[in-house]
Structures are given as C-alpha cells and as structure tokens.
Amino acid sequence: MARRNRCGSSSGLKSLVWSFPDRLRPLLDSRSQFSWVRVWDGKAYVSGHSAQAPDGSFSGPFGKVPIEVSLEAAQQAAGRTALSILGSLKRALGDLDRVTAWLMVYGMVNADPGYSQTTHAINGFSDLIVDLYGPEVGVHARVAVGMAALPLDNAVVIAAEVAVAD
C-alpha cells in the first residue's frame, strides 16, 4: 500500500513532480529585485505566476477574458499556473510536503471591462490545489479580481501565501 503524504494523495503530487515546468525564465529586460518565493517565519510568499511551458517560458493564453480568451481557457491557464507555483515552491522548499496550509490566493484576471466571472476563472487553480492537498490543507482564502492589464498580456496571474513546516 502506498504511503499517503501530507497533501492527501498517495501518488498525485509525486507523479506531478515530473510535470512541473522549469524555473521561470527572466524577461530579457527584467531588472527587478524580487524572489519568486520568499520563505520567512513559517510562511512562503509566492510572487505572481502565470501558466508556463515545460521550458519555463510563459505559455499563455494571452489577452482579455472573455473577448480574446474564453472562460474555459482561463480556467485551464489557472490550473497550469498552479503547477508553475508548485514547481517554484518545490525548488524553494525542497519538499512540497512542507506545505502545511494554503492560506491565501490572489487571483488576477486580465478582464474585459465589466466582466464579472473572474472568480470562475481562478477556480481552475483552487480546484487543483484542493484536489492535491485535500480540504484540510488545500482550502484557502482567496481574492479573484479583474484587472485592466497584466504582465505580458497573460490572461491569469496568481500569487499565494502558504504555511510551511521547518
């Protein structure tokens, strides 16, 4: 019988390790002084991430929801953004089982003015995290807002705070 890990899955997270994209590739003109994950005092603060290709480049979709990017495509991008964040957390923490609680998720949608379904777009992220970690660790507080623009015209950008064990 497989050993259950803290994320509530006997093999789900371990098999996903091979699906995490590479480290985010910096933008050519990027001179920003920030970390993708900052671990401090029992928490990990995760900078805004978007969906990535396996090589670490941004994979889109790009554009405004719902005129240029469908709600379904935005939801899928939010799920792929979860994989991007999990990959960054794994590199920063060494072991994703150190995540003891998903505390807060900040979801931003590149939305057409007046678009009110932003919460549905970010559900792709939340659903994957809760599926992987279970409700006790994975359920989180959340903001899901529409923005006039996002970096590189990404449809979805997500940041998070998680509690971590030593």
Secondary structure, DSSP 8 states (H G I E B T S, - for coil): -----TTS-SSHHHHHGGG---S----TT------SEEEETTEEEEEEE--B-TTSSB---BS-BTTTS-HHHHHHHHHHHHHHHHHHHHHHHS-GGGEEEEEEEEEEEEB-TT---HHHHHHHHHHHHHHHHHHHHH--EEEEEEES--GGGBSEEEEEEEEE--
